[in-house]
Amino acid sequence: MEQKVNINSFLILGISLVIIGFLILIGSVNLFKDVFNVMFIILLIISIKNLISFLLKKNEDKLKLLTKTVVVILSLIACIFKDYSVAIIPIVFAIYLLINSIANLFNFTLLKLNKLRGGYSNLLIGLTYLFFGIVILFSPLIHLNIVLNILGIYSILLGINSIFDYIDLKNYIKIPRIKVNLPFIIEALIPISVLQKMNKQYNEENNVYDKINKKDNIKPDIEILIHVTEDGYGKLGHLDICYNDEIISFGNYDPSKNKLNGVFGSGVVFIAKPKLKYIRFCIEDTKKTLFVFGLKLTEKEREDVEKRIKKIKEQLKEWNPPYLEAKLKKIKVKKEEYKDYSSRIYKYMKPQFYKFKSGKYIVFFILKNNCVSLANKIIGPVLNKHKKMYGILTPGTYYDYLEREYMKKNSIVVTKKIYNKYNIDKFDIENK
């Protein structure tokens, strides 16, 4: 799929964010409240209009009726209690700080439980986020001005980062810098938003998956696979590394250790090959779309990647998915009885499964020790030479980074392919 991207949009967005940031900084709290109250009135009018329109159509969808009614009620409450409604901004900000605090403190705890060095930066950041999160959460209106100043500064930095992206894409000058990310909650939704846009294009044009994006037919040395589905946790994406046609995937693949619907679990690595067979499984098994970005590495970078992969493999011990474990114990098994992900993929292509002997990756945690975390351990040092990424990394963080790098002429990101049910057979033919 060849994507047409308006590079000028980065400049327009950057300038807009900088202007908004300065307006937030120089504006008073009262001005902000007035603007917010006008927004609540507009939301109330629109929600009432939508509810009336829904009722006139005599639609019998009770869930939609309930949703639209709740929106009207909440909008009305916000307008009536307008002096308190603006507290939603600092409350949301406080919750965001607390989520970051939990992620950092959990990571520090994992390191100490496994008797590993370091992690004190996680402890410091976690406690700082925890302190400010609690303070703001229990007195949101008092700290509204502080939160607005933070949001103003953040908006300016985000805008400057977008302007720098424009300069990079235009190849005016290379500017080394730290990447200012969107909040991870927003970045996590980038892959699904891209997929939905693609599907809309497919319905309109019916040819959106017919092309492969390449730069001068360069063969990549390593590939990053970003998975996304339109349902469940798949909306947030998944990420794998492929090196020498070998897939390295980390996740919560042990169903017996699964906690809180996949938030916690036992960290499991599987290694599968060939790549195309694995991609076909992902498409057929869970209706995924995969965005695959290829990177061209220097000889030194390839050597370093191989060393990091080797080091990870040295920390692994074999583990058997439930289906294989039952077979080894000579328990009479039926393939259809084992429906967990690890058993399904084993039945399809028999990858090797492992767990870690020690270290923080013994435990899977969706906010820190996730699929991106291990992949970043392999390829992160290469990417950080070009633009550093901090905070909670998601597949969306990687997608946003790789997509922007791919658009640049002299980037290490040299290929982009999109695989799904519409085109997988074409890739099969090409690789025969």
C-alpha positions, 0 to 999 in steps of 0.5 A, a space after each residue: 500500500 503506497 501511502 501519500 503523506 502530506 509532509 507539510 502537515 507536520 509543519 502545520 501541526 507543529 506550529 499549531 501545537 506551539 501556538 496552543 501551548 503559548 496560549 495555555 501558558 499566557 491565559 488565565 485559569 478563568 479564561 480556560 474555564 470559560 473556554 471549557 464551559 463553552 465546549 460543554 454547552 456545544 457538547 450538550 447541544 450536539 448530544 441532544 441533537 444526536 439523541 433526538 435524531 436517533 429517536 426519530 429514526 425509531 432505531 431499536 438498538 438499546 445499547 446505542 440509545 443508552 450510550 447517547 442518553 448517558 452522553 446527554 446526562 453527563 453533558 448536562 451535569 457538566 454544564 450545571 456544575 461548570 465550576 467543578 467540571 474543569 477538574 476533569 483535566 487535572 484528574 485525568 492528568 493525575 490518573 496518567 501519572 499514577 499509571 506511569 508510577 505503577 509501571 515504574 515501581 513494578 519494574 523496580 520491584 521485579 529487578 529487586 525480586 530477581 536480585 538484579 542491579 539497577 532500577 533506581 531510576 525507576 524507583 525515583 521516577 515511580 515515587 515522584 509520579 506517585 506523589 504528584 499523582 496523589 496530590 493532584 487527584 485529591 485537590 484537582 482544582 487547587 492544582 489546575 494552574 500547575 497542570 495547565 502550565 505543564 500541558 502548555 509546555 508539553 504542547 510546545 515541545 510536541 509542536 517543536 518535535 513535529 517541526 523538526 520532523 518536517 525539517 528532517 523529511 525535507 532533508 534541510 538538515 539533520 537535527 539530533 534530538 530526543 523524541 517527544 512522544 504522545 501520551 502512551 495511551 494515545 500512541 497505543 491506539 495508532 495501529 488500530 486507527 491506521 488499520 481502520 483508515 486502510 480498511 475504509 480505503 479498501 472498501 472505497 478503492 478495492 486495491 489498497 493492499 496491492 502494492 509493497 512499499 520499498 526503497 530502491 529494492 534494498 534488502 533489509 537486515 532485520 524486520 520489525 513486525 507490528 500486529 493489529 486486529 480490530 477486536 480485543 487487546 489486538 487493537 493495542 497491537 503486538 510486536 515481533 523481531 525477525 532476523 535471518 527469517 527467524 521470528 523472536 516473539 515475547 508475550 504472555 503465552 502461558 495460559 496457566 499463569 495468566 492474571 487480570 485478563 492478560 495484564 500479568 503473566 509468565 514471560 514466554 519467548 517463542 522462536 519460529 521460522 520461516 517468517 512467511 508461514 508465521 505471518 500466514 498463521 497470524 492472519 488465518 488464526 486471529 485475522 491480523 494485519 501486519 505492518 512490517 518495517 525493514 531496517 538496513 544495518 551496518 556491519 557493526 550494527 548487525 554484529 551487535 544485534 547478533 550478540 544481543 540475540 545470543 545473550 537473550 537465548 543464553 538466558 532461556 530454558 525450554 518450556 512446553 505449551 499445554 498441547 505439547 506437554 500433554 502429548 509428551 505425557 502420553 495423555 490422549 489429546 484432541 487438537 481441538 481441545 487446546 485452544 490457547 495461543 501457544 498450543 494453536 501456533 505449535 500445532 501450526 508450525 511447531 516453534 520452540 518455546 522458552 521461559 527465562 531462567 532469571 531476570 525481569 522477563 520472568 514476569 510479563 507485565 503489559 505496561 513494562 515487560 511487554 512484547 516491545 520491551 524485549 524487542 527494544 532490547 535487541 533493536 533499541 540501541 540501533 534506533 536510539 542512535 537516530 532518535 531516543 525514545 523514553 517512557 512506556 513503549 507500545 507497538 504504537 510508539 514503534 509504528 509512529 517512529 518507524 513510519 516517520 523514519 520510512 518517509 525519510 530518504 536517508 533513513 535506516 528504515 528501508 522497506 514497509 510491507 503490509 500483510 493481511 488476508 487480501 494479499 498474503 497469497 501474493 507474497 507466497 507466490 513471490 517467495 516460491 
